Amino acid sequence: MTDKGNGIRLIAGLGNPGPNYAETRHNAGAWFIEALCQQFRLTLSFDTKFSARMAEWTFGGKTYPLLIPTTYMNHSGQALGAYAKYFQIPVESILIAHDELDLKAGDFRFKTGGGHAGHNGLRDIMHHLQSRDFQRIRLGIDHPGHKDEVSDYVLNKPNKEEKIQIKTAIQEAITALQKLLIEGLSSKKEQIHGI
């Protein structure tokens, strides 16, 4: 396998299922997959076998499974782990979009590996994959200012300005991802905002 596209074979976005959570900050990763599907006119369908909403995105001559777990955030690893195991996808070939408290709303970063920094979705994924070496798109949602406020903060909706900033970052991240998949990380790193 070449380094082009950084070897990505599965793209997932994290969030909580159901209308009560759809517009909350914790669903920024799911928003990323939904925006990608909207841009490329793809339809997400429920897959009960893997407890996920799924679509297939063909881009640059390759097909990438898109996945949003329908388990709650704290059990995100169940869906990802089952899918990766069934299709024998290496951890390093999984790209996960998720909300990131340590980045301002409107910012995003690509990252490989690292800890979960208290993010329960990432914590569960690490448990099920027995690794932290997956790739990430960290979508900034800003920090409420105190750790005791985090739980309520991520499960509430961003204000209008914050939502615009997050959605703009998602569109920029989709553009960056396309460049990454076509040209590879090493050749395009300095030109992709957020890496």
N, C-alpha and C positions, 0 to 999 in steps of 0.2 A: 504494500500500500504506500502511495506517495504521500508527501507532506501537503500536497495541494488540497485546499479546503480543510486542512488540519485533520483529515481523516474522519470527519463527522458522518455518522450514519443514523443518528436519531436526534431530533430536536424536540424538547419538551418545555412546557411552561407551567409554572406552579400557581395554584390558587385553591380556593374553597368552592365547592359546588353549590348551585342553587341561587335563586334571585336575591336572597337576603345578603349574599356576599359578593355578588357580581361586580358591584361598583366600588368595592373597598380596596384600600391600598395593597393589601396582602395578595390581591389578584393581579398585580402588575405583570407577572410572568405569563399568566393565562391571557391577559390582554395582548401580549406580544404575539402569541400563536393566533389569536383571533384576528389581529390586524394583518398578519401575514396571509391568513386565509382570505380575508376580505380583499386584499390587494391583488391576489392571484386567483380570485373567484373559486375558492375551494370550499367544500362543505364538510364541517366536522360532524362525524357520526358517532353514536355511542357504541362502544365495543365492550360488551359485558365480560368477555373472557379476560380482558386486561384491566377492567375497571377504569376506563378512560374514554375521553372523546378523542377521535382520531381522524386524520386526513393524510393524504399523500401529496407531496409537493414535488413536481418534476421541474428541475432547474439546472441549467448548464449540462444537460445530458445525463443527469443522475436523478434518482428519486429518493426523497427523504421522508420518512415517516414523521408526522407531527403528532404530538401527544399532550393532552391535558388530563392529569389524573382526576377521576371523579370521586376518589376517596377524599376525606378532609385533608387539609394541608399536613397535619401531623402524621399522616399515613401515606404520604406521597410515594415513599419507597416501595410500597406494595405493587403499584402499577408499573413503575419504572423497572423495578427488579424483575418482575415476571416477564415483561416484554424483552428486556435485555437478555435474560436467561434463555427464553424460548428461541430467539433469533440469534443467539450467540454474538451479541454486540459487545465488544470490549468497552470497559468503563471509559477509556480515553477517547472513545468515538461518540460519546454522549454529550450533547450540548443542552444545558438547562438554563432557561430564563427565569429570573426570580426578582422579587422586590429586595431592595438593599437600603437599610437604614443609614449606612455610613456614607452614602452619596446624596448630594442635594437633588431634589426633584428637578428633572430635566437633564441630569447627567446619566451616563451609562459607561460601563467598562466591560471588556472581555477579560476573562481570567481562567487559568487552568489550575485546578487543585485548591488547597487551602482549607481552612476550618469552616464551621457552620456559623460562628459568631452568634449563637443563640437562636438561629433560624430553625424552627422545628421541622420544616419541610426538608431542608438540607440535612439535618441531623438524621431523619428517618431514611433518606436516600443513602447516606453513608453507611447506615446500619445494614440495609438490604443489599447494597452493592459490595459491602465490605471493602470500600475504598473511598477516597476523597479526590481521586485523580480525574474526575470528569471536568468538562469545560463548562464555562458559565457566561451568561450575559447578565450582569448585575445592573438592575434598573433602579435608579435612585428615587427614593420616596421621602428623603429627609428624615430627621430624627426629632421626636417630640421634646427632647431636652433632658429627660430623666428616664432611667430604665424602668421605673415603676409604672410609667405611662405607656410603655411600648405596646402591650397587649391590646389595650383599648384603641390606641392610635392606628395600628395596622388593620384593625377590624372596622374602622370607620372610613367614610368616603373622604377623598381629598377635596379641598375647596376648588372653585372653578379655575382659578389661576394655576394651582398645582396640577390639576387634571390635564390642562392644556400642556403644561411643561412635560409631564410624564408621557402623554400621547405623542408629543413632538420627539422626545428621546426614543420612543419605540420606533417611530418611522425612520429616524437616523440609524438606529441599531439594525433595522431590516436592510437598509441600504449598505451598511457596513458588512453585514452577514453575506450579502450577495457578492460583494467584492472578495471577501474571505474565501467563499466557496469556489469562485472562479480562478482567483489568482494565488491563493494560498497565503498563509499568515506571514511567512518570512519576507516575501517579495512586496507585500502591501502594508506591512505593519505601520510604517511611519506615515502612511496616508489615510489610515482609517481612524476617524475620531473615536476616542474612547478606549483604544488599545494601548 
